[in-house]
Amino acid sequence: MRLSPLIANVLVALIVMLNSVDTQAEQQQPDSEDEDFSFMQLLADHDLHEMGDERWNAYGQATYISSWKPAFPAQYTNLNGTPHSLLPNAERSFTGTVTAYFGLKAWPGGEIYLAPEMISELPLSDLKGLGGSIQNFELQKSGSVSATWYKSRFYLKQTFNLDGDSHSVSSGPMQLAGTAESRRLVVTGGNLSVLDVFDKNSYAADLRQQFLNMAFLTNAAYDFAADARGYSVGLAAEYYFDDWTFRLGRFATPQNPNDLPLDFRLLKYYGDQAELEHRHELFKQPGAVRLLAYRNRERMGRWDEAIAAYQANPAQNAASCTAFNYGSANSNAPDLCWVRKANVKMGVGINLEQQLFEGVGVFLRGMYSDGKTEVYSFTSADRSLSIGTLINGDNWGRHYDALGLGYASSWISSGHADYLRLGGIDGFIGDGNLRYRPEQVVDIYYKLRLLPSAWMTLDYQHIANPAYNADRGPVDVYGIRAHFEF
């Protein structure tokens, strides 16, 4: 994969910026490794809050991401009225989010969390044309340029300490400071994201501080239950036994694929997941291995049945469908809307993280989903792999900076490819034809700490075979992120 010469401009800007702020940042940098500004720390400094054993806390964040892609080559775009191509002309995209986090210790072991959130967004090509490597993880399927406020999280977490060694829990967003035992049962229920509990990773999960591309948020092929904003309602249990953790959860799925309203008939339609985690030390360096499996039962269409329905009766095409659909005008293409019914989707994945030495860690994720049915909640990927490294700025004398390098690839099943080749679309992709190749992305970023709790990140992404189509691309995306925590 060839990196665009324009990346040189990004690197030059980064060098100039580093030189201009280096001396000032060193003077401001505190001795402690955790001296970022927060409202809670300010209260604690004035003896108005106990940071070691919290009854309540409040945090916040604000993130602005701007992305730009220059024009790229494409043999065709939105062929025959199929509407889900990434547009080949130059485009700008942005997201702005503001989140408040409130925590309250209601009774022993019982904690209540609430997180109202705002988003304003403008996606590339109306969020169409990229499969497993959408360039900005903040983008939502229901967002708009106008600011929208909503309740992202409102849930109860109950901890039952059972036995084992006691360790301290630090204060943070959606986390009350206190103590926990190494053997405990944690039950979480309410409105939250599946990723608040499952498939975490130290080096590729908190994308407001790490990679920008959605391929590194979780397994791209993990079609976890979520509404169009990425949240759901459900129940999860976690059993911690020293270095082991077993997690199990059931969450509500949308009433229609990639839509906002949830279906609360949790005995009929649901998203189940189970995860086994083991934390270890390898050559005296910490690491973790996680095995994840999911099984969704949803009202969704199969690729092969959509093709068969169209071939048996060409009147059942994409343009003539009046049920829930994605607005295709291609009357010569199959459509999933004709065959949606209760179906099951399953997948299994692995998640590895390993610190190599102080300040340098690596990660790997991989998942295989069965690929028989449409994407319902996440990305248009049936199989996915991501690898990368995160290097802390300690290695060049800037403790709060970080450099990340990641590579991700995603694949679709043969049935999925056949459906797209005939002009069909799913929630994100469909060019009207397909010369199949895996979609791949390289994501390189540098995160610069400007002030306590204020960071700026420069990001470059190179995406090959957008929407799994070798007839289009490659695509370069340049990004900048401003992130504040308080």
C-alpha positions as MATLAB code, in Angstrom:
seq = 'MRLSPLIANVLVALIVMLNSVDTQAEQQQPDSEDEDFSFMQLLADHDLHEMGDERWNAYGQATYISSWKPAFPAQYTNLNGTPHSLLPNAERSFTGTVTAYFGLKAWPGGEIYLAPEMISELPLSDLKGLGGSIQNFELQKSGSVSATWYKSRFYLKQTFNLDGDSHSVSSGPMQLAGTAESRRLVVTGGNLSVLDVFDKNSYAADLRQQFLNMAFLTNAAYDFAADARGYSVGLAAEYYFDDWTFRLGRFATPQNPNDLPLDFRLLKYYGDQAELEHRHELFKQPGAVRLLAYRNRERMGRWDEAIAAYQANPAQNAASCTAFNYGSANSNAPDLCWVRKANVKMGVGINLEQQLFEGVGVFLRGMYSDGKTEVYSFTSADRSLSIGTLINGDNWGRHYDALGLGYASSWISSGHADYLRLGGIDGFIGDGNLRYRPEQVVDIYYKLRLLPSAWMTLDYQHIANPAYNADRGPVDVYGIRAHFEF';
ca = [
       0.000    0.000    0.000;
       1.592    3.291   -1.178;
       1.463    6.225    1.239;
       0.523    9.543   -0.383;
       3.283   12.192   -0.686;
       0.868   14.604    1.031;
       1.707   12.916    4.330;
       4.964   14.898    4.220;
       2.959   18.081    4.762;
       1.372   16.600    7.850;
       4.766   15.557    9.243;
       6.285   18.991    8.585;
       3.389   20.669   10.395;
       3.828   18.267   13.290;
       7.561   19.005   13.608;
       6.971   22.757   13.600;
       4.233   22.411   16.187;
       6.366   20.228   18.447;
       9.288   22.650   18.294;
       7.042   25.596   19.139;
       5.439   24.054   22.218;
       8.153   21.730   23.483;
       9.795   24.087   25.973;
       6.502   25.379   27.364;
       5.048   21.863   27.699;
       8.124   20.660   29.601;
       7.768   23.558   32.045;
       4.087   22.747   32.593;
       4.527   19.000   32.873;
       3.931   17.809   36.460;
       6.046   15.245   38.236;
       3.140   12.891   38.807;
       1.933   10.653   35.986;
      -1.692   11.594   36.682;
      -1.915   15.377   37.084;
      -4.492   16.147   34.391;
      -6.977   18.830   35.334;
     -10.409   17.699   36.487;
     -13.223   19.220   38.464;
     -12.953   16.383   41.001;
      -9.234   16.927   41.558;
      -9.864   20.640   42.016;
     -12.385   19.876   44.763;
     -10.009   17.388   46.344;
      -7.195   19.953   46.366;
      -9.465   22.195   48.461;
     -10.472   19.320   50.788;
     -14.005   19.306   49.378;
     -13.919   15.802   47.920;
     -12.417   12.449   48.910;
     -10.672   10.998   45.843;
      -9.871    7.686   47.511;
     -13.429    6.640   48.410;
     -15.982    8.550   46.358;
     -19.666    8.914   47.059;
     -20.112   10.724   43.747;
     -18.107   12.206   40.909;
     -18.533   14.253   37.747;
     -16.362   14.425   34.652;
     -16.682   15.668   31.091;
     -15.105   15.572   27.672;
     -15.269   17.495   24.399;
     -13.870   16.221   21.106;
     -13.749   17.792   17.669;
     -12.512   15.786   14.676;
     -12.051   17.219   11.195;
     -11.294   14.906    8.251;
     -10.487   15.705    4.644;
     -10.071   13.426    1.676;
      -8.775   14.587   -1.720;
     -10.280   13.260   -4.947;
      -9.512    9.616   -5.697;
      -9.832    7.411   -8.832;
     -13.017    5.407   -9.426;
     -14.090    3.509  -12.544;
     -17.740    4.090  -11.598;
     -19.807    5.608   -8.782;
     -23.396    4.730   -7.780;
     -23.780    2.613  -10.918;
     -27.346    2.140  -12.261;
     -28.936    4.015   -9.377;
     -27.225    2.042   -6.601;
     -26.635    4.807   -4.024;
     -23.948    3.721   -1.546;
     -20.623    4.696   -3.135;
     -18.000    6.851   -1.483;
     -17.990    9.967   -3.684;
     -14.700   10.345   -5.610;
     -14.501   14.143   -5.295;
     -12.716   15.945   -2.462;
     -14.780   16.113    0.735;
     -14.549   17.399    4.291;
     -16.126   15.720    7.299;
     -16.353   16.658   10.967;
     -17.765   15.533   14.283;
     -18.112   17.447   17.522;
     -19.126   15.723   20.746;
     -19.593   16.859   24.334;
     -20.254   14.353   27.119;
     -20.917   14.749   30.845;
     -20.324   11.784   33.167;
     -22.023   11.522   36.559;
     -21.529    8.760   39.107;
     -23.327    8.141   42.419;
     -22.730    5.469   45.055;
     -26.313    4.650   46.010;
     -25.615    1.856   48.540;
     -22.764   -0.543   49.343;
     -21.588   -1.956   46.027;
     -24.349   -0.150   44.098;
     -23.363    2.589   41.658;
     -25.553    4.633   39.290;
     -24.106    6.312   36.213;
     -25.580    8.866   33.825;
     -23.953   10.330   30.694;
     -25.827   12.918   28.608;
     -24.108   13.584   25.295;
     -24.255   15.945   22.314;
     -23.106   15.348   18.739;
     -22.906   17.468   15.614;
     -21.585   15.762   12.491;
     -21.060   15.892    8.753;
     -19.920   12.511    7.356;
     -18.120   11.795    4.116;
     -20.621   10.837    1.371;
     -23.512   10.615    3.830;
     -21.647    7.833    5.667;
     -21.679    5.573    2.599;
     -18.935    3.754    0.718;
     -16.657    2.341    3.436;
     -16.981   -1.149    4.865;
     -14.960   -2.007    7.967;
     -12.753    1.100    7.985;
     -14.943    4.181    8.492;
     -12.443    6.995    8.989;
     -13.968    8.593   12.121;
     -15.244    6.418   14.973;
     -17.469    9.223   16.334;
     -19.767    9.216   13.282;
     -23.318    8.035   13.941;
     -25.943    6.778   11.505;
     -28.553    9.244   12.760;
     -26.455   12.375   13.279;
     -26.801   15.796   11.647;
     -24.986   19.112   11.453;
     -27.432   20.484   14.025;
     -26.443   19.631   17.577;
     -28.398   16.707   19.007;
     -28.552   15.923   22.732;
     -29.396   12.441   23.990;
     -28.839   10.104   26.918;
     -25.933    7.854   25.943;
     -25.783    5.952   29.238;
     -27.957    5.512   32.315;
     -27.256    2.294   34.179;
     -26.802    0.584   37.512;
     -23.675   -1.389   38.431;
     -23.746   -3.699   41.427;
     -20.507   -5.231   42.744;
     -20.470   -8.244   45.053;
     -17.005   -8.637   46.567;
     -16.392  -12.325   47.223;
     -12.802  -12.846   48.339;
      -9.211  -12.411   47.275;
      -6.770   -9.534   47.324;
      -8.078   -6.009   47.686;
      -6.919   -3.292   45.274;
      -7.746    0.356   44.803;
      -9.990    1.640   42.011;
      -9.124    5.116   40.769;
     -11.602    7.894   40.045;
     -12.588    8.496   36.439;
     -15.476    8.903   34.001;
     -18.085    6.231   34.787;
     -15.900    4.910   37.615;
     -16.112    5.764   41.321;
     -12.932    5.525   43.356;
     -12.807    2.902   46.074;
     -11.607   -0.647   46.557;
     -12.433   -3.947   44.891;
     -11.471   -7.531   45.548;
      -9.771   -9.745   42.989;
     -12.678  -12.185   43.263;
     -15.994  -10.473   42.669;
     -19.219  -10.511   40.690;
     -20.240   -7.347   38.834;
     -23.731   -6.978   37.364;
     -24.470   -4.034   35.056;
     -27.912   -3.225   33.706;
     -29.522   -0.352   31.858;
     -28.725    1.925   28.941;
     -25.068    1.615   27.862;
     -22.779    0.418   25.082;
     -21.859   -3.247   24.734;
     -18.260   -2.003   24.379;
     -18.419   -0.525   27.893;
     -18.144   -4.135   29.098;
     -16.851   -6.319   26.231;
     -13.796   -6.362   23.941;
     -11.727   -3.760   25.754;
      -8.075   -3.174   24.855;
      -5.475   -0.871   26.397;
      -4.046    0.207   23.040;
      -7.060    0.300   20.717;
     -10.427    1.060   22.310;
     -10.470    4.639   23.641;
     -10.503    6.272   20.222;
     -10.887    9.771   21.652;
      -7.264    9.318   22.740;
      -6.038    6.670   20.292;
      -6.699    5.720   16.641;
      -9.414    7.569   14.728;
     -10.514    4.800   12.359;
     -13.456    2.669   13.453;
     -11.548   -0.490   12.499;
      -9.634   -0.090   15.778;
     -12.623    0.547   18.069;
     -13.429   -3.162   18.263;
     -13.482   -6.101   15.862;
     -14.962   -4.651   12.656;
     -16.872   -7.929   12.170;
     -18.391   -7.726   15.680;
     -22.010   -6.846   14.854;
     -22.801   -6.046   18.492;
     -26.317   -4.996   19.431;
     -26.667   -1.220   19.230;
     -28.949    1.513   18.013;
     -27.869    3.961   15.307;
     -25.839    5.897   17.895;
     -23.989    2.815   19.178;
     -25.884    2.251   22.447;
     -28.364   -0.321   23.700;
     -30.291   -1.500   26.761;
     -29.368   -4.753   28.400;
     -27.815   -6.731   31.228;
     -24.249   -8.005   31.664;
     -22.520  -10.022   34.373;
     -18.770  -10.241   34.989;
     -17.131  -12.801   37.276;
     -13.568  -11.911   38.290;
     -11.369  -14.671   39.695;
      -7.858  -13.288   40.197;
      -6.332  -13.132   36.691;
      -9.441  -14.517   34.970;
     -12.717  -12.837   34.024;
     -15.811  -14.339   32.430;
     -18.451  -12.026   30.960;
     -21.949  -12.738   29.721;
     -24.523  -10.283   28.401;
     -27.789   -9.838   26.531;
     -28.724   -6.554   24.843;
     -31.609   -5.168   22.797;
     -31.247   -4.847   19.026;
     -32.813   -2.198   16.742;
     -36.315   -2.720   15.374;
     -34.836   -2.318   11.881;
     -31.199   -2.746   10.837;
     -28.993    0.299   11.457;
     -31.968    2.241   12.851;
     -32.465    4.155   16.102;
     -35.534    2.639   17.876;
     -34.750   -0.492   19.904;
     -36.840   -3.652   20.102;
     -37.320   -4.546   23.765;
     -38.736   -8.024   23.151;
     -35.552   -9.520   24.586;
     -36.859  -13.088   24.548;
     -37.531  -12.874   20.809;
     -34.838  -10.591   19.384;
     -31.528  -10.042   21.157;
     -27.776   -9.831   20.976;
     -25.894  -12.266   23.229;
     -22.162  -12.255   23.902;
     -19.739  -14.178   26.076;
     -16.104  -13.331   26.734;
     -13.276  -15.058   28.595;
     -10.282  -12.937   29.575;
      -6.926  -13.887   31.074;
      -4.449  -11.297   32.298;
      -0.811  -12.346   32.468;
       2.804  -11.309   32.596;
       5.136  -12.275   29.759;
       8.816  -11.621   30.453;
       7.636   -9.455   33.365;
       5.490   -7.327   31.060;
       1.675   -7.154   31.438;
      -0.664   -8.460   28.762;
      -4.089   -9.989   28.237;
      -5.871  -12.515   26.011;
      -9.620  -12.331   25.387;
     -11.872  -14.773   23.552;
     -15.223  -13.376   22.459;
     -18.291  -15.003   20.907;
     -21.596  -13.418   19.950;
     -24.957  -14.692   18.744;
     -27.673  -12.330   17.523;
     -31.265  -13.186   16.741;
     -32.743  -10.358   14.666;
     -35.200   -9.679   11.894;
     -32.706   -9.494    9.050;
     -32.202  -10.657    5.478;
     -29.863  -13.290    4.085;
     -27.776  -12.504    1.006;
     -28.614  -15.751   -0.784;
     -32.348  -15.421   -0.134;
     -32.414  -11.843   -1.443;
     -30.701  -12.969   -4.642;
     -33.031  -15.966   -5.029;
     -36.132  -13.790   -4.486;
     -35.060  -11.378   -7.218;
     -34.151  -14.142   -9.658;
     -37.494  -15.862   -9.085;
     -39.429  -12.609   -9.501;
     -37.586   -9.540  -10.904;
     -40.454   -7.373   -9.625;
     -38.983   -7.922   -6.153;
     -36.117   -5.512   -6.805;
     -34.455   -2.708   -4.868;
     -36.400    0.137   -6.494;
     -39.866   -1.336   -5.894;
     -39.538   -2.188   -2.210;
     -41.906   -0.314    0.122;
     -40.806   -1.941    3.380;
     -37.775   -0.717    5.375;
     -34.983   -0.115    2.833;
     -32.015    2.120    2.040;
     -33.477    4.017   -0.911;
     -31.897    2.294   -3.893;
     -33.220    3.276   -7.336;
     -31.674    0.244   -9.069;
     -34.582   -1.764  -10.493;
     -32.185   -4.467  -11.721;
     -30.790   -5.307   -8.281;
     -31.901   -7.564   -5.413;
     -32.810   -6.072   -2.044;
     -32.804   -7.437    1.489;
     -36.151   -5.833    2.301;
     -38.016   -8.664    0.510;
     -36.593  -11.438    2.697;
     -36.223  -10.018    6.229;
     -37.343  -12.456    8.902;
     -35.984  -13.907   12.159;
     -32.426  -15.064   11.466;
     -29.350  -15.807   13.550;
     -25.875  -14.305   13.120;
     -22.848  -15.671   14.991;
     -19.183  -14.827   15.292;
     -16.067  -15.610   17.316;
     -13.007  -13.447   17.861;
      -9.745  -12.965   19.705;
      -8.307   -9.850   21.316;
      -4.644   -9.666   22.397;
      -2.619   -6.932   24.045;
       0.971   -7.078   25.248;
       3.356   -4.528   26.644;
       6.804   -5.153   25.130;
       8.642   -2.821   27.470;
       7.832    0.354   29.373;
       5.956    2.715   27.073;
       5.570    0.363   24.099;
       2.664   -2.029   23.566;
       1.152   -4.025   20.728;
      -2.348   -5.334   20.027;
      -4.147   -7.732   17.715;
      -7.821   -8.367   17.113;
      -9.414  -10.853   14.756;
     -12.983  -12.057   14.255;
     -14.831  -14.476   11.988;
     -18.584  -13.973   11.586;
     -20.733  -16.389    9.606;
     -21.428  -13.813    6.860;
     -24.867  -15.151    5.914;
     -26.934  -12.117    6.886;
     -26.865   -8.351    6.574;
     -25.031   -5.923    8.829;
     -27.476   -4.978   11.557;
     -25.701   -2.608   13.932;
     -22.008   -2.094   13.182;
     -19.867   -2.169   10.012;
     -20.164   -3.993    6.676;
     -17.520   -6.587    7.551;
     -17.909  -10.350    7.890;
     -14.303  -11.072    8.896;
     -11.730   -8.644   10.282;
      -8.166   -8.320   11.507;
      -6.374   -5.379   13.116;
      -2.843   -5.085   14.459;
      -0.754   -2.200   15.670;
       1.429   -0.566   18.257;
       1.189    2.373   20.621;
       4.393    4.113   21.697;
       4.365    6.459   24.667;
       6.194    9.795   24.384;
       8.489    8.859   27.280;
      10.758    7.413   24.621;
      11.537   10.925   23.312;
      11.041   12.899   26.504;
       7.336   13.795   26.185;
       5.484   11.597   28.655;
       1.952   12.690   27.716;
       2.376   12.334   23.944;
       1.813    9.116   21.983;
       2.472    7.697   18.519;
       0.219    5.002   17.088;
       0.605    2.842   13.998;
      -2.136    0.426   12.963;
      -3.129   -1.798   10.060;
      -6.568   -3.332    9.602;
      -8.167   -5.504    6.954;
     -11.731   -6.702    6.583;
     -13.401   -9.215    4.312;
     -16.942  -10.121    3.289;
     -18.449  -13.546    2.605;
     -18.955  -14.896   -0.914;
     -22.725  -14.454   -0.558;
     -22.269  -10.830    0.522;
     -19.957  -10.216   -2.452;
     -22.410  -11.824   -4.901;
     -25.201   -9.592   -3.606;
     -23.115   -6.426   -4.059;
     -21.932   -7.546   -7.494;
     -25.557   -7.707   -8.631;
     -26.128   -4.115   -7.523;
     -27.525   -4.713   -4.041;
     -26.742   -2.510   -1.051;
     -26.504   -2.919    2.691;
     -26.491   -0.252    5.376;
     -23.157    1.255    4.278;
     -21.908   -0.034    0.915;
     -22.954   -0.858   -2.640;
     -21.390    0.620   -5.796;
     -23.624   -1.165   -8.331;
     -20.862   -3.623   -9.223;
     -17.919   -5.260   -7.493;
     -14.404   -6.454   -8.276;
     -13.800   -7.969   -4.885;
     -10.703   -7.326   -2.790;
     -10.327   -7.037    0.992;
     -10.698   -3.511    2.338;
      -7.499   -2.362    4.067;
      -6.476    0.676    6.055;
      -3.256    2.042    7.533;
      -3.803    4.550   10.354;
      -0.909    6.639   11.720;
      -1.389    9.273   14.395;
       0.576   11.484   16.739;
      -1.133   12.751   19.890;
       0.359   15.941   21.308;
      -0.441   17.173   24.796;
      -0.847   20.941   24.626;
      -2.041   21.659   28.170;
      -3.160   19.566   31.141;
      -6.196   17.612   29.870;
      -5.972   19.101   26.349;
      -4.589   17.174   23.376;
      -4.296   17.622   19.637;
      -3.874   14.652   17.310;
      -2.708   14.604   13.702;
      -3.874   11.526   11.805;
      -3.259   10.014    8.385;
      -5.193    7.089    6.882;
      -4.669    5.223    3.619;
      -7.664    3.077    2.618;
      -7.352    0.524   -0.178;
     -10.335   -1.067   -1.957;
     -13.095    1.013   -0.322;
     -16.275   -1.057    0.013;
     -14.207   -4.142   -0.980;
     -14.040   -2.860   -4.563;
     -10.730   -2.870   -6.464;
     -12.350   -0.693   -9.152;
     -12.278    2.259   -6.757;
      -9.584    3.972   -4.707;
      -7.229    4.070   -2.965;
      -8.405    6.847   -0.653;
      -6.273    9.098    1.550;
      -7.839   10.749    4.606;
      -6.169   13.472    6.678;
      -7.500   14.198   10.125;
      -7.016   16.451   13.114;
      -8.574   15.905   16.529;
      -8.873   18.293   19.473;
      -9.758   16.569   22.741;
     -10.443   18.052   26.170;
     -11.131   16.314   29.477;
     -12.418   18.072   32.567;
];
